Amino acid sequence: MATASTPIPSRAVLADLLPAASGRFGAQARDLALVAGGAALTGLAAQLSVNVPGSPVPVTGQTFAALLVGTALGTRRGVASLGLYLLAGMAGLPWFADGTSGWSMPSLGYVLGFVLAAALTGALARRGADRSPVRTAAAMVLGSLAIYAVGVPYLAFALDVPLARAAELGLYPYLVGDALKAALAAGALPLAWKLLGRR
């Protein structure tokens, strides 16, 4: 854990500040717990779901959770965590939105996008993008764009509709909520850095 006498490495992410048990496998055990915990957090947040009239894509907490997981864990652990969430849900674990699972839902592209977003936000966090409100908000916006870059074309394919129609169904209704999520992250992540950096 970081102390006043131990400077925080410039390329650290929040998860790097968490202590690991001593010994050869201490850091590995910590990382496995973080990967599983991030997947579980995303699955739990997915149950906070509100259906949008006329759209097969609900408003959920999983997008926000996925962006936080990628940012806090860094690219390698974030991708592993969201990959675990994706694969377990496709295999039948009912932790997609509204307790669903499988691979046939038209909104699965957004979950695929979570993995890409985790890679992007994790890489940005390694460059300090989560340590100031403005840069954190920018990282969240870029992560959201990565999710839509996969989710909207997948939705168009799954529903057999033009890309413009898929954007009407699965992009435009969610932009205000995404802005609120970015603002929330912009306050929470830099604050977490300040609190952990003082310990």
C-alpha positions as CSV (number, residue, x, y, z in Angstrom):
1,M,0.0,0.0,0.0
2,A,1.2,3.4,-0.9
3,T,2.5,5.5,2.0
4,A,3.9,9.1,2.4
5,S,7.4,7.7,1.9
6,T,6.6,5.5,-1.0
7,P,5.7,7.4,-4.2
8,I,3.0,6.0,-6.4
9,P,4.4,4.8,-9.7
10,S,3.4,7.0,-12.6
11,R,2.0,4.0,-14.6
12,A,0.1,2.4,-11.7
13,V,-3.6,1.9,-11.8
14,L,-5.8,1.8,-8.7
15,A,-5.7,-2.0,-8.4
16,D,-1.9,-1.8,-8.1
17,L,-2.2,0.0,-4.8
18,L,-4.0,-2.9,-3.2
19,P,-1.9,-5.1,-1.0
20,A,-1.0,-8.6,-2.0
21,A,-0.1,-11.5,0.3
22,S,3.6,-12.1,0.6
23,G,5.1,-15.1,-1.2
24,R,5.4,-16.2,-4.8
25,F,1.7,-16.4,-5.5
26,G,0.5,-13.4,-3.5
27,A,0.1,-11.0,-6.4
28,Q,-1.4,-13.7,-8.6
29,A,-4.0,-14.5,-6.0
30,R,-4.8,-10.8,-5.7
31,D,-5.2,-10.4,-9.4
32,L,-7.5,-13.5,-9.7
33,A,-9.7,-12.1,-7.0
34,L,-9.8,-8.7,-8.7
35,V,-10.7,-10.3,-12.1
36,A,-13.5,-12.4,-10.5
37,G,-14.6,-9.4,-8.4
38,G,-14.8,-7.1,-11.4
39,A,-16.9,-9.7,-13.3
40,A,-19.2,-10.1,-10.3
41,L,-19.6,-6.4,-9.9
42,T,-20.5,-6.0,-13.6
43,G,-23.0,-8.8,-13.3
44,L,-24.6,-7.3,-10.2
45,A,-24.8,-3.9,-11.8
46,A,-26.5,-5.4,-14.8
47,Q,-29.5,-6.2,-12.6
48,L,-30.1,-2.5,-12.2
49,S,-32.0,-2.4,-15.5
50,V,-34.7,-0.2,-16.9
51,N,-36.3,-1.1,-20.3
52,V,-36.4,1.6,-22.9
53,P,-39.7,1.7,-24.9
54,G,-39.2,0.4,-28.4
55,S,-35.6,-0.7,-27.9
56,P,-34.2,-4.1,-27.1
57,V,-31.4,-2.5,-25.2
58,P,-32.2,-1.6,-21.6
59,V,-30.5,1.1,-19.5
60,T,-28.4,-0.8,-17.0
61,G,-25.6,-0.2,-14.5
62,Q,-23.3,-2.7,-16.2
63,T,-21.8,-0.2,-18.7
64,F,-20.7,2.0,-15.8
65,A,-19.3,-1.0,-13.9
66,A,-17.5,-2.2,-17.0
67,L,-15.8,1.1,-17.5
68,L,-14.8,1.3,-13.9
69,V,-13.4,-2.2,-13.9
70,G,-11.3,-1.5,-17.0
71,T,-10.0,1.7,-15.6
72,A,-9.3,0.5,-12.0
73,L,-7.8,-2.8,-13.0
74,G,-5.8,-1.8,-16.0
75,T,-5.8,-3.4,-19.4
76,R,-4.7,-7.0,-18.7
77,R,-6.9,-7.6,-15.6
78,G,-9.7,-5.5,-17.0
79,V,-9.9,-7.5,-20.2
80,A,-9.7,-10.7,-18.3
81,S,-12.5,-9.6,-15.9
82,L,-14.9,-8.5,-18.7
83,G,-13.9,-11.5,-20.8
84,L,-14.9,-13.7,-17.8
85,Y,-18.2,-11.8,-17.5
86,L,-18.9,-12.3,-21.2
87,L,-18.0,-16.0,-21.4
88,A,-19.7,-17.0,-18.2
89,G,-22.9,-15.2,-19.4
90,M,-22.8,-16.8,-22.8
91,A,-22.3,-20.2,-21.1
92,G,-25.5,-19.7,-19.1
93,L,-24.7,-17.8,-15.9
94,P,-27.7,-15.4,-15.6
95,W,-25.9,-12.2,-15.0
96,F,-26.6,-10.2,-18.1
97,A,-29.3,-7.5,-17.9
98,D,-32.5,-8.7,-16.2
99,G,-30.9,-12.0,-15.3
100,T,-30.5,-13.2,-18.9
101,S,-27.7,-15.3,-20.4
102,G,-26.8,-16.9,-23.6
103,W,-25.5,-15.6,-26.9
104,S,-28.6,-15.0,-29.1
105,M,-29.7,-11.6,-27.6
106,P,-29.4,-8.6,-30.0
107,S,-27.7,-6.6,-27.2
108,L,-24.8,-9.0,-26.9
109,G,-22.6,-6.7,-29.0
110,Y,-22.6,-4.2,-26.1
111,V,-21.2,-6.9,-23.8
112,L,-18.5,-7.7,-26.4
113,G,-17.8,-4.0,-26.5
114,F,-17.1,-4.0,-22.8
115,V,-14.0,-6.1,-23.4
116,L,-12.7,-3.5,-25.9
117,A,-13.6,-0.7,-23.6
118,A,-11.7,-2.3,-20.7
119,A,-8.6,-2.6,-22.9
120,L,-8.9,1.1,-23.9
121,T,-9.7,2.6,-20.5
122,G,-7.1,0.4,-18.8
123,A,-4.4,1.6,-21.2
124,L,-5.5,5.2,-20.6
125,A,-5.4,4.7,-16.9
126,R,-1.8,3.4,-17.2
127,R,-1.1,6.9,-18.6
128,G,-2.7,8.7,-15.7
129,A,-6.1,9.3,-17.3
130,D,-8.0,8.5,-14.1
131,R,-6.2,11.0,-11.9
132,S,-7.9,14.2,-12.8
133,P,-11.6,14.9,-13.4
134,V,-11.3,16.1,-17.0
135,R,-9.1,13.3,-18.2
136,T,-11.2,10.7,-16.4
137,A,-14.4,12.0,-18.1
138,A,-12.6,11.9,-21.4
139,A,-11.5,8.3,-20.8
140,M,-15.1,7.3,-19.9
141,V,-16.4,8.9,-23.1
142,L,-13.8,7.1,-25.2
143,G,-14.7,3.8,-23.4
144,S,-18.4,4.4,-24.1
145,L,-17.6,5.0,-27.8
146,A,-15.7,1.7,-27.9
147,I,-18.8,-0.1,-26.6
148,Y,-21.1,1.6,-29.1
149,A,-18.6,0.9,-31.9
150,V,-19.3,-2.8,-31.4
151,G,-22.8,-2.8,-29.9
152,V,-24.6,-0.7,-32.6
153,P,-23.3,-2.6,-35.6
154,Y,-24.0,-5.9,-33.8
155,L,-27.6,-4.6,-33.1
156,A,-28.1,-3.7,-36.7
157,F,-27.0,-7.2,-37.8
158,A,-29.0,-9.0,-35.2
159,L,-32.2,-7.1,-36.0
160,D,-31.5,-6.9,-39.7
161,V,-32.0,-3.1,-39.8
162,P,-29.9,-0.3,-41.3
163,L,-27.1,1.1,-39.1
164,A,-28.9,4.4,-38.8
165,R,-31.9,2.6,-37.4
166,A,-29.7,0.7,-35.0
167,A,-28.3,4.0,-33.7
168,E,-31.8,5.3,-33.1
169,L,-32.6,2.2,-31.1
170,G,-29.3,1.6,-29.3
171,L,-27.3,4.8,-29.2
172,Y,-29.2,8.1,-29.1
173,P,-31.5,7.3,-26.2
174,Y,-28.5,6.6,-23.9
175,L,-26.2,9.6,-24.5
176,V,-27.6,11.7,-21.6
177,G,-27.1,8.7,-19.2
178,D,-23.6,8.2,-20.5
179,A,-22.8,11.8,-19.8
180,L,-24.0,11.4,-16.2
181,K,-21.9,8.3,-15.8
182,A,-18.8,10.1,-17.1
183,A,-19.4,12.9,-14.7
184,L,-19.8,10.5,-11.8
185,A,-16.6,8.7,-12.7
186,A,-14.8,12.0,-13.1
187,G,-15.5,12.7,-9.4
188,A,-15.1,9.2,-8.0
189,L,-11.8,8.0,-9.5
190,P,-9.6,11.0,-8.8
191,L,-11.0,11.0,-5.3
192,A,-10.1,7.4,-4.9
193,W,-6.5,8.3,-6.0
194,K,-6.3,11.0,-3.4
195,L,-7.6,8.8,-0.6
196,L,-5.4,5.8,-1.4
197,G,-2.4,8.1,-2.0
198,R,-2.6,9.4,1.5
199,R,-2.5,6.0,3.2
